[in-house]
Amino acid sequence: MRLVISVDELHRASTEDDGLWWSHAAAPSADPDQWSSPAQMVGSADGTPWYSGGIWKPSVQADPQVPGRTYVFFNGAARSETRPTFSVGRIHYDRRPTG
């Protein structure tokens, strides 16, 4: 079971804790102890302008043609003094074989 969440406060400047975070568990659980420690996939404050204003609405999709490959699609916003600029991003990760 995979979990991807976004952490962003749109009313303030991004911090190093903002962005997309990934965690996994053997089965769905409301108990936080059943999930792995979160790992940051993308940080809003990493200097990339097109999502420096925040990241939200992650969507996780497994690749049916490549076992172990997962895509994460998300929305982002650039900080602008004149108008908001919105974008859509995609990242992928491959699960490493264990053993």
N, CA, C and O atoms as CSV, one atom per row, in Angstrom:
chain,resi,resn,atom,element,x,y,z
A,1,MET,N,N,0.838,-1.158,0.000
A,1,MET,CA,C,0.000,0.000,0.000
A,1,MET,C,C,0.894,1.235,0.000
A,1,MET,O,O,1.816,1.342,0.808
A,2,ARG,N,N,0.615,2.165,-0.911
A,2,ARG,CA,C,1.402,3.394,-1.027
A,2,ARG,C,C,0.539,4.587,-0.651
A,2,ARG,O,O,-0.667,4.600,-0.899
A,3,LEU,N,N,1.166,5.582,-0.053
A,3,LEU,CA,C,0.491,6.810,0.329
A,3,LEU,C,C,1.355,7.986,-0.090
A,3,LEU,O,O,2.526,8.062,0.281
A,4,VAL,N,N,0.786,8.904,-0.861
A,4,VAL,CA,C,1.483,10.136,-1.228
A,4,VAL,C,C,0.618,11.294,-0.760
A,4,VAL,O,O,-0.556,11.385,-1.118
A,5,ILE,N,N,1.201,12.179,0.042
A,5,ILE,CA,C,0.470,13.345,0.516
A,5,ILE,C,C,1.225,14.609,0.137
A,5,ILE,O,O,2.438,14.589,-0.072
A,6,SER,N,N,0.490,15.701,0.052
A,6,SER,CA,C,1.134,16.994,-0.173
A,6,SER,C,C,1.031,17.802,1.105
A,6,SER,O,O,0.017,17.769,1.802
A,7,VAL,N,N,2.099,18.526,1.401
A,7,VAL,CA,C,2.149,19.412,2.559
A,7,VAL,C,C,2.524,20.785,2.038
A,7,VAL,O,O,3.638,20.987,1.556
A,8,ASP,N,N,1.608,21.721,2.131
A,8,ASP,CA,C,1.858,23.099,1.703
A,8,ASP,C,C,0.878,24.023,2.383
A,8,ASP,O,O,-0.317,23.740,2.456
A,9,GLU,N,N,1.383,25.110,2.871
A,9,GLU,CA,C,0.551,26.177,3.419
A,9,GLU,C,C,0.588,27.299,2.400
A,9,GLU,O,O,1.618,27.953,2.238
A,10,LEU,N,N,-0.506,27.528,1.719
A,10,LEU,CA,C,-0.517,28.496,0.627
A,10,LEU,C,C,-0.515,29.945,1.098
A,10,LEU,O,O,-0.374,30.855,0.281
A,11,HIS,N,N,-0.669,30.176,2.396
A,11,HIS,CA,C,-0.699,31.546,2.906
A,11,HIS,C,C,0.671,32.038,3.369
A,11,HIS,O,O,0.777,33.145,3.897
A,12,ARG,N,N,1.716,31.242,3.183
A,12,ARG,CA,C,3.063,31.648,3.596
A,12,ARG,C,C,4.082,31.133,2.581
A,12,ARG,O,O,3.751,30.338,1.702
A,13,ALA,N,N,5.296,31.587,2.711
A,13,ALA,CA,C,6.368,31.109,1.836
A,13,ALA,C,C,6.642,29.633,2.124
A,13,ALA,O,O,6.473,29.169,3.251
A,14,SER,N,N,7.065,28.907,1.097
A,14,SER,CA,C,7.361,27.476,1.248
A,14,SER,C,C,8.549,27.267,2.175
A,14,SER,O,O,9.469,28.083,2.234
A,15,THR,N,N,8.504,26.151,2.898
A,15,THR,CA,C,9.617,25.749,3.759
A,15,THR,C,C,10.140,24.399,3.275
A,15,THR,O,O,9.570,23.796,2.366
A,16,GLU,N,N,11.212,23.936,3.877
A,16,GLU,CA,C,11.796,22.652,3.445
A,16,GLU,C,C,10.892,21.465,3.748
A,16,GLU,O,O,11.101,20.382,3.200
A,17,ASP,N,N,9.900,21.642,4.602
A,17,ASP,CA,C,8.964,20.554,4.909
A,17,ASP,C,C,7.800,20.475,3.925
A,17,ASP,O,O,7.030,19.516,3.964
A,18,ASP,N,N,7.660,21.463,3.047
A,18,ASP,CA,C,6.556,21.480,2.082
A,18,ASP,C,C,6.895,20.645,0.859
A,18,ASP,O,O,8.058,20.546,0.468
A,19,GLY,N,N,5.879,20.047,0.257
A,19,GLY,CA,C,6.076,19.273,-0.966
A,19,GLY,C,C,5.306,17.977,-0.939
A,19,GLY,O,O,4.280,17.863,-0.269
A,20,LEU,N,N,5.810,16.989,-1.679
A,20,LEU,CA,C,5.192,15.664,-1.745
A,20,LEU,C,C,5.974,14.693,-0.870
A,20,LEU,O,O,7.204,14.655,-0.889
A,21,TRP,N,N,5.222,13.912,-0.105
A,21,TRP,CA,C,5.810,12.933,0.795
A,21,TRP,C,C,5.226,11.561,0.500
A,21,TRP,O,O,4.032,11.439,0.224
A,22,TRP,N,N,6.066,10.521,0.557
A,22,TRP,CA,C,5.676,9.144,0.241
A,22,TRP,C,C,5.884,8.266,1.465
A,22,TRP,O,O,6.867,8.411,2.192
A,23,SER,N,N,4.942,7.351,1.681
A,23,SER,CA,C,5.046,6.376,2.755
A,23,SER,C,C,4.410,5.066,2.269
A,23,SER,O,O,3.642,5.069,1.306
A,24,HIS,N,N,4.725,3.963,2.925
A,24,HIS,CA,C,4.122,2.685,2.540
A,24,HIS,C,C,3.812,1.836,3.774
A,24,HIS,O,O,4.388,2.021,4.846
A,25,ALA,N,N,2.886,0.905,3.583
A,25,ALA,CA,C,2.492,-0.030,4.643
A,25,ALA,C,C,2.098,-1.346,3.996
A,25,ALA,O,O,1.818,-1.404,2.799
A,26,ALA,N,N,2.078,-2.397,4.796
A,26,ALA,CA,C,1.695,-3.717,4.284
A,26,ALA,C,C,0.221,-3.754,3.912
A,26,ALA,O,O,-0.173,-4.472,2.993
A,27,ALA,N,N,-0.604,-2.974,4.629
A,27,ALA,CA,C,-2.056,-2.941,4.388
A,27,ALA,C,C,-2.566,-1.568,4.813
A,27,ALA,O,O,-1.924,-0.895,5.620
A,28,PRO,N,N,-3.703,-1.146,4.285
A,28,PRO,CA,C,-4.269,0.144,4.712
A,28,PRO,C,C,-4.471,0.159,6.238
A,28,PRO,O,O,-4.929,-0.825,6.819
A,29,SER,N,N,-4.128,1.274,6.868
A,29,SER,CA,C,-4.256,1.354,8.320
A,29,SER,C,C,-4.419,2.802,8.751
A,29,SER,O,O,-3.793,3.701,8.190
A,30,ALA,N,N,-5.268,3.022,9.755
A,30,ALA,CA,C,-5.418,4.342,10.366
A,30,ALA,C,C,-4.346,4.568,11.431
A,30,ALA,O,O,-4.201,5.679,11.940
A,31,ASP,N,N,-3.603,3.531,11.765
A,31,ASP,CA,C,-2.551,3.612,12.778
A,31,ASP,C,C,-1.255,4.103,12.133
A,31,ASP,O,O,-0.686,3.399,11.300
A,32,PRO,N,N,-0.778,5.289,12.497
A,32,PRO,CA,C,0.459,5.815,11.888
A,32,PRO,C,C,1.672,4.909,12.092
A,32,PRO,O,O,2.604,4.942,11.288
A,33,ASP,N,N,1.677,4.103,13.152
A,33,ASP,CA,C,2.810,3.210,13.404
A,33,ASP,C,C,2.922,2.089,12.376
A,33,ASP,O,O,3.973,1.458,12.267
A,34,GLN,N,N,1.866,1.835,11.628
A,34,GLN,CA,C,1.884,0.793,10.604
A,34,GLN,C,C,2.522,1.273,9.302
A,34,GLN,O,O,2.797,0.464,8.416
A,35,TRP,N,N,2.759,2.579,9.176
A,35,TRP,CA,C,3.316,3.172,7.955
A,35,TRP,C,C,4.798,3.463,8.129
A,35,TRP,O,O,5.260,3.732,9.238
A,36,SER,N,N,5.538,3.409,7.033
A,36,SER,CA,C,6.959,3.752,7.071
A,36,SER,C,C,7.115,5.244,7.376
A,36,SER,O,O,6.167,6.018,7.243
A,37,SER,N,N,8.313,5.629,7.782
A,37,SER,CA,C,8.590,7.057,7.959
A,37,SER,C,C,8.444,7.735,6.608
A,37,SER,O,O,8.908,7.196,5.602
A,38,PRO,N,N,7.808,8.910,6.557
A,38,PRO,CA,C,7.631,9.594,5.268
A,38,PRO,C,C,8.973,10.006,4.662
A,38,PRO,O,O,9.894,10.415,5.369
A,39,ALA,N,N,9.056,9.889,3.351
A,39,ALA,CA,C,10.237,10.333,2.601
A,39,ALA,C,C,9.793,11.413,1.617
A,39,ALA,O,O,8.802,11.243,0.906
A,40,GLN,N,N,10.518,12.508,1.581
A,40,GLN,CA,C,10.135,13.592,0.680
A,40,GLN,C,C,10.520,13.252,-0.754
A,40,GLN,O,O,11.665,12.904,-1.042
A,41,MET,N,N,9.533,13.361,-1.652
A,41,MET,CA,C,9.751,13.093,-3.076
A,41,MET,C,C,10.108,14.379,-3.822
A,41,MET,O,O,11.012,14.388,-4.657
A,42,VAL,N,N,9.399,15.455,-3.519
A,42,VAL,CA,C,9.596,16.751,-4.162
A,42,VAL,C,C,9.417,17.814,-3.088
A,42,VAL,O,O,8.484,17.739,-2.288
A,43,GLY,N,N,10.300,18.799,-3.065
A,43,GLY,CA,C,10.181,19.888,-2.104
A,43,GLY,C,C,9.781,21.186,-2.783
A,43,GLY,O,O,10.368,21.562,-3.797
A,44,SER,N,N,8.789,21.876,-2.233
A,44,SER,CA,C,8.337,23.149,-2.808
A,44,SER,C,C,9.413,24.227,-2.720
A,44,SER,O,O,9.447,25.144,-3.541
A,45,ALA,N,N,10.286,24.117,-1.728
A,45,ALA,CA,C,11.301,25.148,-1.499
A,45,ALA,C,C,12.653,24.762,-2.092
A,45,ALA,O,O,13.682,25.278,-1.654
A,46,ASP,N,N,12.675,23.855,-3.089
A,46,ASP,CA,C,13.959,23.398,-3.637
A,46,ASP,C,C,14.526,24.315,-4.721
A,46,ASP,O,O,15.572,24.019,-5.300
A,47,GLY,N,N,13.843,25.420,-4.996
A,47,GLY,CA,C,14.339,26.384,-5.978
A,47,GLY,C,C,13.725,26.232,-7.356
A,47,GLY,O,O,14.028,27.027,-8.246
A,48,THR,N,N,12.877,25.243,-7.562
A,48,THR,CA,C,12.214,25.064,-8.851
A,48,THR,C,C,11.057,26.051,-8.941
A,48,THR,O,O,10.113,25.951,-8.158
A,49,PRO,N,N,11.101,27.004,-9.877
A,49,PRO,CA,C,10.098,28.076,-9.865
A,49,PRO,C,C,8.672,27.645,-10.162
A,49,PRO,O,O,7.741,28.246,-9.627
A,50,TRP,N,N,8.460,26.629,-10.993
A,50,TRP,CA,C,7.089,26.351,-11.421
A,50,TRP,C,C,6.215,25.731,-10.345
A,50,TRP,O,O,4.999,25.667,-10.528
A,51,TYR,N,N,6.779,25.268,-9.222
A,51,TYR,CA,C,5.931,24.833,-8.104
A,51,TYR,C,C,6.374,25.455,-6.778
A,51,TYR,O,O,6.080,24.914,-5.712
A,52,SER,N,N,7.068,26.569,-6.838
A,52,SER,CA,C,7.542,27.234,-5.625
A,52,SER,C,C,6.408,27.810,-4.787
A,52,SER,O,O,6.603,28.091,-3.604
A,53,GLY,N,N,5.231,27.990,-5.372
A,53,GLY,CA,C,4.077,28.502,-4.636
A,53,GLY,C,C,3.237,27.421,-4.008
A,53,GLY,O,O,2.244,27.721,-3.345
A,54,GLY,N,N,3.605,26.175,-4.198
A,54,GLY,CA,C,2.870,25.090,-3.561
A,54,GLY,C,C,2.630,23.917,-4.487
A,54,GLY,O,O,2.613,24.056,-5.710
A,55,ILE,N,N,2.446,22.765,-3.880
A,55,ILE,CA,C,2.143,21.512,-4.578
A,55,ILE,C,C,0.933,20.905,-3.887
A,55,ILE,O,O,0.866,20.884,-2.658
A,56,TRP,N,N,-0.020,20.411,-4.663
A,56,TRP,CA,C,-1.193,19.791,-4.066
A,56,TRP,C,C,-1.819,18.793,-5.026
A,56,TRP,O,O,-1.418,18.690,-6.186
A,57,LYS,N,N,-2.808,18.059,-4.527
A,57,LYS,CA,C,-3.599,17.074,-5.273
A,57,LYS,C,C,-2.756,15.981,-5.940
A,57,LYS,O,O,-2.872,15.777,-7.148
A,58,PRO,N,N,-1.913,15.278,-5.181
A,58,PRO,CA,C,-1.173,14.186,-5.809
A,58,PRO,C,C,-2.092,13.025,-6.167
A,58,PRO,O,O,-3.062,12.742,-5.464
A,59,SER,N,N,-1.777,12.371,-7.253
A,59,SER,CA,C,-2.505,11.200,-7.720
A,59,SER,C,C,-1.480,10.129,-8.065
A,59,SER,O,O,-0.537,10.399,-8.808
A,60,VAL,N,N,-1.645,8.933,-7.545
A,60,VAL,CA,C,-0.687,7.844,-7.721
A,60,VAL,C,C,-1.246,6.829,-8.712
A,60,VAL,O,O,-2.405,6.425,-8.616
A,61,GLN,N,N,-0.408,6.421,-9.669
A,61,GLN,CA,C,-0.832,5.452,-10.678
A,61,GLN,C,C,0.306,4.476,-10.955
A,61,GLN,O,O,1.407,4.889,-11.318
A,62,ALA,N,N,0.044,3.187,-10.785
A,62,ALA,CA,C,1.031,2.160,-11.119
A,62,ALA,C,C,1.065,1.979,-12.632
A,62,ALA,O,O,0.034,2.086,-13.295
A,63,ASP,N,N,2.239,1.706,-13.176
A,63,ASP,CA,C,2.395,1.460,-14.611
A,63,ASP,C,C,2.098,-0.012,-14.886
A,63,ASP,O,O,2.841,-0.879,-14.426
A,64,PRO,N,N,1.037,-0.314,-15.618
A,64,PRO,CA,C,0.692,-1.719,-15.843
A,64,PRO,C,C,1.693,-2.460,-16.732
A,64,PRO,O,O,1.705,-3.690,-16.757
A,65,GLN,N,N,2.526,-1.725,-17.454
A,65,GLN,CA,C,3.466,-2.375,-18.370
A,65,GLN,C,C,4.876,-2.513,-17.795
A,65,GLN,O,O,5.701,-3.240,-18.347
A,66,VAL,N,N,5.160,-1.812,-16.678
A,66,VAL,CA,C,6.485,-1.890,-16.058
A,66,VAL,C,C,6.293,-2.212,-14.572
A,66,VAL,O,O,6.021,-1.309,-13.781
A,67,PRO,N,N,6.430,-3.475,-14.186
A,67,PRO,CA,C,6.245,-3.845,-12.778
A,67,PRO,C,C,7.177,-3.044,-11.865
A,67,PRO,O,O,8.367,-2.901,-12.145
A,68,GLY,N,N,6.616,-2.527,-10.772
A,68,GLY,CA,C,7.402,-1.753,-9.814
A,68,GLY,C,C,7.480,-0.272,-10.113
A,68,GLY,O,O,7.953,0.492,-9.271
A,69,ARG,N,N,7.031,0.165,-11.286
A,69,ARG,CA,C,7.086,1.585,-11.633
A,69,ARG,C,C,5.777,2.264,-11.260
A,69,ARG,O,O,4.694,1.761,-11.557
A,70,THR,N,N,5.892,3.396,-10.615
A,70,THR,CA,C,4.735,4.166,-10.178
A,70,THR,C,C,4.907,5.617,-10.604
A,70,THR,O,O,6.004,6.171,-10.524
A,71,TYR,N,N,3.826,6.223,-11.051
A,71,TYR,CA,C,3.813,7.635,-11.426
A,71,TYR,C,C,3.024,8.427,-10.397
A,71,TYR,O,O,2.028,7.941,-9.861
A,72,VAL,N,N,3.467,9.637,-10.123
A,72,VAL,CA,C,2.740,10.556,-9.265
A,72,VAL,C,C,2.519,11.832,-10.062
A,72,VAL,O,O,3.469,12.490,-10.486
A,73,PHE,N,N,1.264,12.166,-10.257
A,73,PHE,CA,C,0.887,13.414,-10.930
A,73,PHE,C,C,0.455,14.399,-9.855
A,73,PHE,O,O,-0.153,14.005,-8.860
A,74,PHE,N,N,0.767,15.682,-10.049
A,74,PHE,CA,C,0.403,16.672,-9.036
A,74,PHE,C,C,0.234,18.047,-9.679
A,74,PHE,O,O,0.724,18.301,-10.779
A,75,ASN,N,N,-0.462,18.915,-8.976
A,75,ASN,CA,C,-0.621,20.311,-9.395
A,75,ASN,C,C,0.387,21.157,-8.645
A,75,ASN,O,O,0.772,20.841,-7.519
A,76,GLY,N,N,0.809,22.237,-9.285
A,76,GLY,CA,C,1.736,23.160,-8.653
A,76,GLY,C,C,1.398,24.586,-9.017
A,76,GLY,O,O,0.639,24.842,-9.952
A,77,ALA,N,N,1.965,25.508,-8.273
A,77,ALA,CA,C,1.759,26.930,-8.548
A,77,ALA,C,C,3.078,27.660,-8.387
A,77,ALA,O,O,3.858,27.380,-7.477
A,78,ALA,N,N,3.311,28.600,-9.288
A,78,ALA,CA,C,4.489,29.466,-9.179
A,78,ALA,C,C,4.091,30.720,-8.417
A,78,ALA,O,O,2.966,31.201,-8.548
A,79,ARG,N,N,4.997,31.239,-7.636
A,79,ARG,CA,C,4.736,32.513,-6.951
A,79,ARG,C,C,4.916,33.632,-7.967
A,79,ARG,O,O,5.905,33.679,-8.698
A,80,SER,N,N,3.952,34.518,-7.996
A,80,SER,CA,C,3.993,35.642,-8.929
A,80,SER,C,C,3.334,36.837,-8.263
A,80,SER,O,O,2.362,36.689,-7.522
A,81,GLU,N,N,3.866,38.017,-8.528
A,81,GLU,CA,C,3.268,39.231,-7.963
A,81,GLU,C,C,2.115,39.733,-8.816
A,81,GLU,O,O,1.305,40.532,-8.345
A,82,THR,N,N,2.024,39.283,-10.055
A,82,THR,CA,C,0.994,39.808,-10.944
A,82,THR,C,C,-0.195,38.872,-11.116
A,82,THR,O,O,-1.332,39.336,-11.203
A,83,ARG,N,N,0.046,37.556,-11.167
A,83,ARG,CA,C,-1.049,36.613,-11.375
A,83,ARG,C,C,-0.585,35.220,-10.983
A,83,ARG,O,O,0.610,34.926,-11.020
A,84,PRO,N,N,-1.518,34.369,-10.611
A,84,PRO,CA,C,-1.110,32.988,-10.308
A,84,PRO,C,C,-0.772,32.243,-11.596
A,84,PRO,O,O,-1.387,32.467,-12.639
A,85,THR,N,N,0.189,31.379,-11.507
A,85,THR,CA,C,0.573,30.526,-12.624
A,85,THR,C,C,0.491,29.083,-12.134
A,85,THR,O,O,1.203,28.695,-11.209
A,86,PHE,N,N,-0.374,28.297,-12.753
A,86,PHE,CA,C,-0.588,26.926,-12.315
A,86,PHE,C,C,0.059,25.951,-13.290
A,86,PHE,O,O,0.242,26.267,-14.465
A,87,SER,N,N,0.400,24.774,-12.800
A,87,SER,CA,C,1.055,23.777,-13.633
A,87,SER,C,C,0.647,22.378,-13.177
A,87,SER,O,O,0.029,22.206,-12.127
A,88,VAL,N,N,0.999,21.403,-13.972
A,88,VAL,CA,C,0.804,19.995,-13.649
A,88,VAL,C,C,2.168,19.324,-13.770
A,88,VAL,O,O,2.890,19.548,-14.742
A,89,GLY,N,N,2.517,18.513,-12.795
A,89,GLY,CA,C,3.804,17.828,-12.815
A,89,GLY,C,C,3.630,16.332,-12.764
A,89,GLY,O,O,2.567,15.825,-12.405
A,90,ARG,N,N,4.694,15.627,-13.129
A,90,ARG,CA,C,4.707,14.171,-13.067
A,90,ARG,C,C,6.102,13.720,-12.663
A,90,ARG,O,O,7.103,14.214,-13.183
A,91,ILE,N,N,6.156,12.798,-11.751
A,91,ILE,CA,C,7.418,12.144,-11.413
A,91,ILE,C,C,7.151,10.640,-11.443
A,91,ILE,O,O,6.004,10.203,-11.348
A,92,HIS,N,N,8.200,9.869,-11.573
A,92,HIS,CA,C,8.031,8.417,-11.462
A,92,HIS,C,C,9.149,7.861,-10.605
A,92,HIS,O,O,10.240,8.424,-10.524
A,93,TYR,N,N,8.851,6.756,-9.976
A,93,TYR,CA,C,9.872,6.064,-9.213
A,93,TYR,C,C,9.730,4.576,-9.469
A,93,TYR,O,O,8.643,4.078,-9.764
A,94,ASP,N,N,10.842,3.883,-9.352
A,94,ASP,CA,C,10.871,2.435,-9.544
A,94,ASP,C,C,11.198,1.793,-8.207
A,94,ASP,O,O,12.165,2.163,-7.541
A,95,ARG,N,N,10.379,0.829,-7.829
A,95,ARG,CA,C,10.617,0.084,-6.597
A,95,ARG,C,C,11.839,-0.811,-6.799
A,95,ARG,O,O,11.920,-1.550,-7.780
A,96,ARG,N,N,12.763,-0.741,-5.890
A,96,ARG,CA,C,13.968,-1.577,-5.988
A,96,ARG,C,C,13.653,-3.006,-5.511
A,96,ARG,O,O,12.897,-3.200,-4.559
A,97,PRO,N,N,14.232,-3.976,-6.174
A,97,PRO,CA,C,14.025,-5.360,-5.729
A,97,PRO,C,C,14.601,-5.545,-4.339
A,97,PRO,O,O,15.643,-4.974,-4.018
A,98,THR,N,N,13.941,-6.330,-3.517
A,98,THR,CA,C,14.456,-6.624,-2.180
A,98,THR,C,C,15.083,-7.998,-2.173
A,98,THR,O,O,14.765,-8.850,-3.003
A,99,GLY,N,N,15.972,-8.201,-1.230
A,99,GLY,CA,C,16.584,-9.522,-1.111
A,99,GLY,C,C,17.975,-9.473,-1.399
A,99,GLY,O,O,18.653,-10.499,-1.348
